[in-house]
Every structure is written in structure tokens, then in C-alpha cells.
Amino acid sequence: LEEMSALLSAAASSLAAANTSVAASRVCNVVGKQVISHPPLPISSLLHHKLPLRLYNHHRSINTRATSTSTRQTNNIARIYARRQIDIALASFATLKATSSVFCESPTADQEKPPEWQTNYLATKIAHYAKSSTGLGATKISRFYAATKRIVSLSILATPLLVLLPLGRVNKKIDECKWEYSRFAIEMAGPTFIKLAQWATTRNDLFSREFIENFRVLQDNTRGHSWEQTDELLKRALGKNYGEVIDIQDSSSSSNAEISSKEKDVIGSGCIAQVYKGKLKEQIGNFPKGLDVAVKVQHPGISDKVFVDFYILNKIAGWMEALPYLNLDYLSVQDSVDQFRAVMVPQLDLQCEARNLTRFRRDFGDDDTIHFPQPVNELTTPEVLVETFIHGDPILNCLTSKYTAEERKELAVIGLRSTMKMIFLHDFVHGDLHPGNILVDRNVNVRGSPLRLNMLDCGLVVEMGENEHRNLVNILGAFIKKDGILAGALMIDTAKRCNSTSLDVDLFCAGIQKICADDEDNNFLESVGDYLADICYLACRHKVKLESSFINAALACEIMEGIASNLHPTLLCQEIALPMVLKAEVMHGINDMKKSSFVSKFF
């Protein structure tokens, strides 16, 4: 670079001496545009080439008016030749610089690890919320009583379905009543069952279209609580004079003061809380007066239901794994329940959701196509969350003619890319990405107003820690590369418990390789559901205990892939996922990816 700089300096000096201001401005333009279209030339050939002597001796004559026509022509040619050499040198230099930035840049500088990995943040968080499950009581008798009472209550809710299910097959009206009562029973059962139903509506591969259509309403419109309960909770959380700070929107612009004082619009109700629209009546921190805000208020009395539900589910999972000859313990059912509980319980603290929003905003701070609400921490408590209001269309509305095919493809790419970043790069995955929690708008703060996805309801997140994340990257990377033998070996290596014999190990790895080979035209991310079903069967048969983090991450891929496929059916997920896997492997110091022939297909 020093030799190149000396060469350019000499050429520029000669041009200045020859009054070639046009050429000097042209050099600046070439440098500013970073021309990289010219192939790199050997620097040595440029260094050993001497510029014409006449270029240096130009205008040395005292009597310039007497210069002959032939001399002027020769000097002009020399100037043109010098300019051309400078253009070539600059193009070669820019090309070499761009090439070296791709192949010689430090990998660690390209993708940094999440800062939370350097602390005991995750362990502290899990320990904190593990102590919060005190609703069951301290003794076995109290826990048994609470569980029995809950089972009886759920049994009473389920009993009418024993009659409606068979009658619904012969009568259409009874069939409609069956679905309507099923939705009512799930809503009355509480947040745990609502969350499971919401997850089920994203699994087109497991449930029928009729099932999904009837329970899809639970994604963003569940049964809420009364305004009187909300008013009481807001007074307890923000003080009796909370109305002087936040103006909650009245019901349907009614002019009747008596009605508007008793009812407020609920713009959305989920399994944990319901949401109102409001305005700030005074400036709060950096949030100006008159700002539209969303006020999220927790449903009363849901904590006890959640704790009892997970106590029952944990016991049932333990009994299932203990059944002989079925080998169900290798599916990590109990581990999955524990992990579901670990991500569900923090949702009961809305301050935890505020912290999640802050981290998501940090992780996607440089992405103009992804947006999260900003929490108003001064007005947020464990039972109330105040955040900036998001205006936009539900993502399912994008399937209409209002959006072009190209716009739908763009939204599908944005959604998949953001999910892959969460899984492979951030280790912080939105665990509740059903369509009701995704709104679409345009980012008016960016030139061209590109489409943007707004992700809501961030209380449910999945994070693994550095070691488990490395295992996940290894396994999913092997599947994406269609290396079934490697994927099977990694599953066994990272298993918490594996009673497999050497023959079982070989057969398990061979089975995973056959799954990849039989689906040669597809990819793991295009058929997660099919892969998981076959993998679970092999795990039970050959006594390999699957990691719950692998299962949960694969399901997150499947949910977003389902949304993306509705927007753009021909989109290939691996084209978006592979760069993320490459970055994740570099982040963890894994170098095997560069040996894959699969990489050469895209790079």
C-alpha cells in the first residue's frame, strides 16, 4: 500500500505540474466511488513502469509560446497516458482492498457474541423466577390439594365435549356448537392452555385446517376481564390519580359520559393480559405529551393457575417417561415442560417483558425493517406495561390484493431473516411469533419508506446460553448441510443421557443420514415438521435423548416458515438461513463450514 501511495503521489505531482486539473478531479471521483469493476493488476508491473520523461520536463521551457505543435501533441499524449495509468492503478487498488476485506477480515470483528454470555445473567434469571412459584404451597398436602382442585375444574370443562364430539359428526349445528364450546373451555382453562392452542394454530403439519381455522381467533382475541378490574389494578400499580398521567381511550367515541366512564376499548386480549390504547397527558422522561401508548394490563388471578398447571404437566411428563418399553424419556418431554415453564413464568412479570423489548431493540437497532415497541419504564410495574403504540396492518391482511406479490415476498424474507438472526446470532428468540403478534407498516424515517415488521408481545422468549447455543448451531448447521452422519453424532455427543449401544449409535446416525438423503430436493428449514417426526421416532427407537433447545429452535423455524410460505410459497429458507449459520459458526470458532460442498452452491 505504501508503494502504491508513492506511485499515485508521483503521478499526481506530474499532473499538477502539467496543469491537469481535470485529471485531478477525475482521480478524486474514482476514489470517492470506490471503483471495483476493474480486475486487480499486479502491483509490481505498475511499480516497474516508468512514466514518460516528457511528463516531468513539460513546461520547463522558459519561452512556452515558442513550443512547437509536435511538442504540444507529444505532451498531451503523455498527460492522457498518465491519467489512464492512474485510473488503472486506483481501480486495481480498490479491487484489492475490497477482496482483502472479504477474505482477510478478522471473523470475530464481523459478529460479536451476545454480551449476556459473559455474565451469569441467564442462570440468575432462571433462579429468580424459579423462586416465584409459591402459589402451590410449601407442603405436599397443599400441592396435592391444589392439583386435585385444578384437575376437577378442568374435567368439568371437558365433560360436555364427550357428548358434543360424537354428535357433531352427524349434525352440522352441533358441530358448530362443539367448536364454539371448545374455544370457551380453553379460554376458561387459563393462559397455559390458551398458549398451547395458539402454538397449535401455527402447526399446519400436525393439525387439520378446520382445527386451525376455529382456534385462530385465540391468537389475538381471547376472553378478557372487566374495566372495573382494570381500573382497580391501575390504581394499585400507578396510583389513584393515574388518570392525570394517561388518558385511556373511551369506548367507540361514545358521547354518553356514564358509559365512557365505565367502559374502555380493549384493542386486544391475550392469555396473560389485555391491551388498551391511551395517550400521555404529560411528558414522561423522553416521551412527549400526547404520545400514543399501549397500556397492557395483566389478567387478575392467573398466577396460581399457571403454577398449578405446570406442576400437573410436570408430573404427567414424569409418569410418561417412566412407562416401560416406550422409551419416551428420550424425547425430553419433562425437559421440554420445564423449559416451557421457564419461559412462561416470566410473562407473569410485565417488567420482564419491558426488559425483553429493550434487548430486542438493541439487537435489531441497525435493522430498518424490524421494529419493537419502546417501553415507558417510568410507568411499568409487574402488573402493568406501558409502551409506544404501533400502528399497522396484521400480517395476515398482507395476503389480500392490497399488497403486491413482490411486497409479500419482501415481507417473507424480512420475517425469516429476523427469526434466523434471533436463533443463530442473538440467542434471544421471540417465543410467541404467531400472526396476531406481527404488524406491518412502512418505515417513514428511512428513504423510500421500506416495508417493516413490528413484533409485539415479547414476554415469551427463548434463550439457551453459550454452550447450548453452540450445540444448536452445530446440529442445525449439519442438517442444513445435509450431513446426517454429523448431525446424528452431534445429537449423541450433546445428549444429557444416552443409553445407546454402539450399534444403536450407528443405526441412529444412519437413520438421520437416510432422512437427509430421501429429501435431497428439500432442506431442513423447508420441512421441519417432517424432520422432527422422523427424528423423534429414531430417538425413541435407539435411546438417544434429544436436546429440548434443538426441538424448540426447530419449532420456532417452523412457525415463521409457515407464515413466510403463506406470503410467498416458493421462497427457499436455506438461502436466508445459510449466511446466518456461517456467521454463527464463525462466532463460535467453528471452521468446518468452509469444507462443505453445500456452501459452494450459494457462494
C-alpha positions, 0 to 999 in steps of 0.5 A, a space after each residue: 500500500 505504501 508503494 502504491 501511495 508513492 506511485 499515485 503521489 508521483 503521478 499526481 505531482 506530474 499532473 499538477 505540474 502539467 496543469 491537469 486539473 481535470 485529471 485531478 478531479 477525475 482521480 478524486 471521483 474514482 476514489 470517492 466511488 470506490 471503483 471495483 469493476 476493474 480486475 486487480 493488476 499486479 502491483 509490481 508491473 505498475 511499480 516497474 513502469 516508468 512514466 514518460 520523461 516528457 511528463 516531468 520536463 513539460 513546461 520547463 521551457 522558459 519561452 512556452 509560446 515558442 513550443 512547437 505543435 509536435 511538442 504540444 501533441 507529444 505532451 498531451 499524449 503523455 498527460 492522457 497516458 498518465 491519467 489512464 495509468 492512474 485510473 488503472 492503478 486506483 481501480 486495481 487498488 480498490 479491487 484489492 482492498 475490497 477482496 482483502 476485506 472479504 477474505 482477510 477480515 478478522 471473523 470475530 470483528 464481523 459478529 460479536 457474541 451476545 454480551 449476556 454470555 459473559 455474565 451469569 445473567 441467564 442462570 440468575 434469571 432462571 433462579 429468580 423466577 424459579 423462586 416465584 412459584 409459591 402459589 402451590 404451597 410449601 407442603 405436599 398436602 397443599 400441592 396435592 390439594 391444589 392439583 386435585 382442585 385444578 384437575 376437577 375444574 378442568 374435567 368439568 370443562 371437558 365433560 360436555 365435549 364427550 357428548 358434543 364430539 360424537 354428535 357433531 359428526 352427524 349434525 352440522 349445528 352441533 358441530 358448530 356448537 362443539 367448536 364454539 364450546 371448545 374455544 370457551 373451555 380453553 379460554 376458561 382453562 387459563 393462559 397455559 392452555 390458551 398458549 398451547 392452542 395458539 402454538 397449535 394454530 401455527 402447526 399446519 403439519 400436525 393439525 387439520 385446517 378446520 382445527 386451525 381455522 376455529 382456534 385462530 381467533 385465540 391468537 389475538 382475541 381471547 376472553 378478557 376481564 372487566 374495566 372495573 378490574 382494570 381500573 382497580 389494578 391501575 390504581 394499585 400499580 400507578 396510583 389513584 390519580 393515574 388518570 392525570 398521567 394517561 388518558 385511556 381511550 373511551 369506548 367507540 367515541 361514545 358521547 354518553 359520559 356514564 358509559 365512557 366512564 365505565 367502559 374502555 376499548 380493549 384493542 386486544 386480549 391475550 392469555 396473560 393480559 389485555 391491551 388498551 390504547 391511551 395517550 400521555 397527558 404529560 411528558 414522561 422522561 423522553 416521551 412527549 405529551 400526547 404520545 400514543 401508548 399501549 397500556 397492557 394490563 395483566 389478567 387478575 388471578 392467573 398466577 396460581 393457575 399457571 403454577 398449578 398447571 405446570 406442576 400437573 404437566 410436570 408430573 404427567 411428563 414424569 409418569 410418561 417417561 417412566 412407562 416401560 418399553 416406550 422409551 419416551 424419556 428420550 424425547 425430553 418431554 419433562 425437559 421440554 415442560 420445564 423449559 416451557 415453564 421457564 419461559 412462561 413464568 416470566 410473562 407473569 412479570 410485565 417488567 420482564 417483558 419491558 426488559 425483553 423489548 429493550 434487548 430486542 431493540 438493541 439487537 435489531 437497532 441497525 435493522 430498518 425493517 424490524 421494529 419493537 415497541 419502546 417501553 415507558 419504564 417510568 410507568 411499568 410495574 409487574 402488573 402493568 406495561 406501558 409502551 409506544 403504540 404501533 400502528 399497522 396492518 396484521 400480517 395476515 391482511 398482507 395476503 389480500 390484493 392490497 399488497 403486491 406479490 413482490 411486497 409479500 415476498 419482501 415481507 417473507 424474507 424480512 420475517 425469516 431473516 429476523 427469526 434466523 438472526 434471533 436463533 443463530 446470532 442473538 440467542 434471544 428468540 421471540 417465543 410467541 411469533 404467531 400472526 396476531 403478534 406481527 404488524 406491518 407498516 412502512 418505515 417513514 424515517 428511512 428513504 423510500 419508506 421500506 416495508 417493516 415488521 413490528 413484533 409485539 408481545 415479547 414476554 415469551 422468549 427463548 434463550 439457551 446460553 453459550 454452550 447450548 447455543 453452540 450445540 444448536 448451531 452445530 446440529 442445525 448447521 449439519 442438517 442444513 448441510 445435509 450431513 446426517 452422519 454429523 448431525 446424528 453424532 452431534 445429537 449423541 455427543 450433546 445428549 444429557 443421557 444416552 443409553 445407546 449401544 454402539 450399534 444403536 449409535 450407528 443405526 441412529 446416525 444412519 437413520 438421520 443420514 437416510 432422512 437427509 438423503 430421501 429429501 435431497 430436493 428439500 432442506 431442513 428449514 423447508 420441512 421441519 415438521 417432517 424432520 422432527 417426526 422422523 427424528 423423534 421416532 429414531 430417538 425413541 427407537 435407539 435411546 438417544 435423548 434429544 436436546 429440548 433447545 434443538 426441538 424448540 429452535 426447530 419449532 420456532 423455524 417452523 412457525 415463521 416458515 409457515 407464515 413466510 410460505 403463506 406470503 410467498 410459497 416458493 421462497 427457499 429458507 436455506 438461502 436466508 438461513 445459510 449466511 446466518 449459520 456461517 456467521 454463527 459458526 464463525 462466532 463460535 470458532 467453528 471452521 468446518 463450514 468452509 469444507 462443505 460442498 453445500 456452501 459452494 452452491 450459494 457462494 
